[in-house]
Amino acid sequence: MAQRLIVEGNDAIVLSNLCKKKGLNPPKGYENPEKFKSEFVISGGSYNRAMDAFELALQNSDVDNIGLIIDANDQGYEARWNAIKHILLKNKLSNEDLEELDQQRGPKLLKKQGFPTVGIWIMPDNSDIGYLEHFVAKLIKLEDPLLHYVEQILEDLKKQPFNELTQIRIGKAKIHTWLAWKDEPGKPFGTAVEIGYFDINAPIANEFVHWFQEVFDLS
């Protein structure tokens, strides 16, 4: 039995650290950290390559559990989900099954006899435009004073003639600025999760961890 987590970028580092902080066991067969990185996680490096890897995993009879995490980007959730549905149809999933998936709110989960377990998470929250950075920003406590200050600064920046950030990039700037102004500036997302900068009990964290548990067979 093989399992695969396919990600568009470097999402696996922060997300696996989040799962560890929440006390999850690693996927069965991938308890060794090196095997986890080299076999369980497939980092596409781009949206197109992640989608290609997803289709290859669907066609591999040895793979029983597949998780796909991609960014909605500025294309939006619907565009990404429609592209995924096209791949699923090409790989013998019925229209009836897709209709059932369409009716699922939040992340998608398919458990069908004779088909691998498939989970789909479209960053940040399976509804909005955005990226991993928008997901990570949702792990900051709402009452955090530094977050409020960063948001004020970014609102002022948007009014300036030298502002180069589009609205969707503002979300990226928010989380990176917040991290840059912490007591240990500029920590990577994964490290920031490990050292406790984020609220691992935030609603989005709980939803992701529940999805991960449903998609994969854990040890």
C-alpha positions in Angstrom: 0.0 0.0 0.0 1.3 3.4 -1.0 0.1 6.9 0.0 0.9 10.2 -1.6 0.5 13.8 -0.5 0.9 16.0 -3.6 1.5 19.7 -3.0 2.0 22.6 -5.3 4.9 24.3 -3.5 6.5 23.9 0.0 3.2 23.5 1.7 4.1 20.0 3.1 6.7 21.4 5.6 4.3 23.7 7.5 1.3 21.4 7.2 3.2 18.3 8.4 4.6 20.4 11.4 1.0 21.5 12.1 -0.1 17.8 12.2 2.8 16.9 14.5 1.9 19.7 16.9 -1.7 18.5 16.9 -0.4 15.0 18.0 -1.1 13.1 14.7 0.9 10.0 14.0 2.7 9.8 10.6 1.1 7.9 7.7 1.5 4.2 7.8 4.7 3.1 6.0 6.2 6.6 6.3 7.3 6.8 9.9 10.9 7.3 8.8 11.3 11.1 8.2 13.5 10.5 5.1 10.9 8.2 3.6 8.2 10.7 4.4 10.0 13.4 2.5 11.2 11.3 -0.4 8.1 9.1 -1.0 5.0 10.3 0.8 5.3 13.9 -0.2 5.5 14.9 -3.8 6.3 18.6 -4.3 5.2 19.6 -7.8 7.0 22.9 -7.8 4.1 24.4 -9.8 0.4 24.0 -10.3 0.7 22.2 -13.6 3.3 19.7 -12.3 1.2 19.1 -9.2 -1.8 18.3 -11.4 0.3 16.0 -13.5 1.5 14.2 -10.4 -2.1 13.9 -9.2 -3.1 12.2 -12.4 -0.2 9.8 -12.3 -1.0 8.8 -8.7 -4.6 8.1 -9.8 -3.3 5.8 -12.5 -0.9 4.0 -10.1 -2.7 0.9 -8.8 -0.3 0.7 -5.9 -1.5 4.0 -4.5 -4.4 3.7 -2.1 -4.6 7.2 -0.6 -4.0 10.5 -2.4 -4.1 14.0 -1.0 -3.9 17.0 -3.3 -3.2 20.5 -2.0 -3.0 23.3 -4.5 -3.5 27.1 -4.3 -6.7 28.8 -5.6 -4.4 31.6 -6.6 -6.1 34.5 -8.3 -7.9 32.0 -10.6 -10.3 31.1 -7.8 -11.6 28.0 -6.1 -14.1 27.1 -8.9 -11.5 27.2 -11.7 -9.2 24.9 -9.7 -12.0 22.5 -8.7 -13.2 22.3 -12.3 -9.7 21.3 -13.5 -9.5 18.6 -10.8 -13.0 17.3 -11.8 -11.8 17.0 -15.4 -8.8 14.8 -14.3 -11.1 12.6 -12.1 -13.5 12.1 -15.0 -10.6 11.1 -17.3 -9.7 8.5 -14.7 -13.0 6.8 -14.6 -14.9 8.6 -11.8 -18.6 8.8 -12.7 -20.6 12.0 -13.1 -22.7 10.8 -10.2 -19.7 10.6 -7.9 -18.6 14.1 -9.0 -22.0 15.5 -8.3 -21.7 14.1 -4.7 -18.3 15.8 -4.3 -19.7 19.0 -5.7 -22.2 19.0 -2.8 -19.5 18.7 -0.2 -18.7 22.0 1.5 -15.1 22.6 2.5 -12.3 20.2 1.5 -13.3 17.3 -0.7 -13.1 13.6 0.3 -13.8 10.6 -1.9 -14.1 7.1 -0.5 -15.3 4.7 -3.2 -14.8 1.0 -3.5 -12.4 0.2 -6.3 -11.0 3.7 -6.3 -8.2 5.2 -4.1 -9.2 7.4 -1.2 -8.9 11.0 -2.6 -8.8 14.2 -0.6 -8.7 17.7 -2.2 -7.7 20.9 -0.3 -7.7 24.1 -2.3 -5.8 26.8 -0.4 -6.5 28.7 1.5 -9.9 27.6 2.7 -11.7 25.7 -0.2 -13.7 28.7 -1.1 -11.7 31.9 -1.6 -8.9 33.0 -3.9 -5.5 32.9 -2.3 -2.4 30.9 -1.3 -0.8 29.0 1.5 0.1 32.3 3.0 -3.6 33.2 3.5 -4.1 29.8 5.2 -1.2 30.4 7.6 -2.5 33.9 8.4 -5.7 32.3 9.6 -3.6 30.6 12.3 -2.8 33.9 14.0 -5.2 34.7 16.9 -7.7 37.3 15.9 -7.0 39.5 18.9 -3.2 39.5 18.2 -2.2 43.2 18.5 0.8 42.9 16.1 -1.6 41.5 13.4 -3.9 44.5 13.8 -0.9 46.8 13.5 0.3 45.0 10.3 -3.2 45.3 8.8 -3.2 49.0 9.5 0.1 49.5 7.9 -0.9 47.6 4.8 -4.2 49.6 4.5 -2.1 52.8 4.5 0.3 51.3 2.0 -2.5 50.6 -0.4 -3.2 54.3 -0.6 0.3 55.2 -1.5 1.3 55.9 -5.2 4.4 53.6 -4.8 2.3 50.6 -3.6 3.1 47.6 -5.9 0.9 45.0 -4.2 -2.3 43.8 -5.7 -5.1 42.9 -3.3 -4.4 39.2 -3.5 -0.7 39.8 -2.7 -1.6 41.9 0.3 -2.4 38.6 2.0 1.1 37.3 1.4 2.6 40.5 2.6 0.6 40.4 5.8 1.9 37.1 7.0 5.5 37.7 6.0 5.4 41.2 7.6 4.0 39.7 10.8 6.7 37.1 10.9 9.4 39.8 10.2 8.3 41.7 13.2 8.2 38.8 15.7 10.9 38.5 18.4 12.8 36.1 16.1 12.3 37.8 12.8 11.7 36.0 9.5 11.2 32.5 10.7 10.0 30.1 7.9 6.3 28.9 8.3 7.3 25.4 9.4 9.7 26.7 12.1 7.1 29.2 13.3 4.6 26.4 13.8 7.2 24.4 15.8 8.1 27.2 18.1 4.5 28.1 18.9 3.9 31.4 17.0 0.6 30.1 15.6 -2.7 29.0 17.2 -2.8 25.3 16.3 -6.4 25.2 17.7 -7.6 27.8 15.2 -10.7 26.6 13.3 -8.8 26.3 10.0 -6.2 24.1 11.7 -8.8 21.8 13.2 -10.5 21.5 9.8 -7.2 20.7 8.0 -6.2 18.1 10.6 -9.6 16.4 10.4 -9.3 16.2 6.6 -5.8 14.8 6.8 -7.0 12.1 9.2 -9.8 11.1 6.8 -7.6 11.0 3.7 -4.7 9.0 5.0 -4.1 5.8 6.9 -2.1 6.8 9.9 0.2 4.6 12.0 
